[in-house]
Amino acid sequence: MSLGHQLWSEIIAKHGRDRCPTAAGQALWACGEMGELGQAIAKAVDAGYDPARLGEVAAVRKEFGDAGLALYGLEGKLGLNLVNEMANVVNEETRTFT
């Protein structure tokens, strides 16, 4: 079990239940969390934050963590390892963009 999945398990224990018990539901939840991250980033940029320093914005950090937890929750439901699958994509990539 990855550290990310362990953290997901801890947050589920704190919540008392898994609100998205299926892989499909978890995937949709992850998309929603990514949307919230995008909104937090856009709001920070609109407020004048330097785009190179968005990691200092509390709302961005919180939503980034939420999005990560949602992906790691999906990892467990799919029986995959997120980092391994990312490495597979990188290793198998043949496209170039010019």
N, C-alpha and C positions, 0 to 999 in steps of 0.2 A: 504494500500500500504506500502510495506517495505521501509526502508531507502535505501537499495540497489536499489530498483526499482525507487525511487525518484531520486537518483543520475543518473540512466540510463536515465530517462526522461530529466534531465538537460543536459547531454552530447548530446542527440539527438537534443535538442533545440539549443545548440551551433553549432552543425554540420549543422543544417538547414533541415535535413531529416533523416529518418531511412533507412540506406543502406541495411538492411536485414528485410523487412517487414513481412516475414512469419516465422513461428516457425521452419520449416525445415532449412531455410536459416540462422536463428539465431543460431541453434544448430551447423551447420557447421562452422559458424563464431567463436563460442565459442571453438570449437576444434582447430581452427587455432590459437586462442589466447593462448590456453594451450600449443600448439607447440612452440610459440614464447617465452613463459615463460620457457619452458624446454631448449630452445636454450640459453636464457640469463643466466640461472643457469649453464649450461654446460660451457659457455664461461667464466663466473666468476671463476668457479672451475679450468678450464684450465689456467686461468691467475694467479692462486695461492691463491685465496681468501679462507679463512677458511670456510668450509661448514657450520659450526655452526653460521657463521656471514653473511650469504648470504643476509639477510634482510637489511643489510647496503649498498648493491650495488644498485645504482640508477636504472640501467636497470632492475634488478630483481623486484624492487618495482613497477616500471612503468608497466611492463608486468603482474605482479600479479594483479594490479589494473585493467588493461585492461581485463584480464580473468574474474575477478569478475564482472565487468560491463557487459560483454557478457552473463554471467550466469544469472544475474539479468534481463537483457533484455529478455532472454528466459522465465524467471519466469512470466513476464507479458504476454507474448504471449501464454503461456500455462494456465494462470489463476491459477497458483500454488504459494505457498509460499516456497521458497527454504529451509529455516531453518526448517519449519514444516515437509517437506518431508525428510530432513536429519534425523530429530528426529524419524520419522516413520521407516526409515531403521534401525536405531540403536535399536529401541524398538522391532522390528520384527525379528531381527537377531538371528538365532539359531545355526549358524555354530561355530565350534571351530577349531583352527589351532594348531597343535602340531608338 
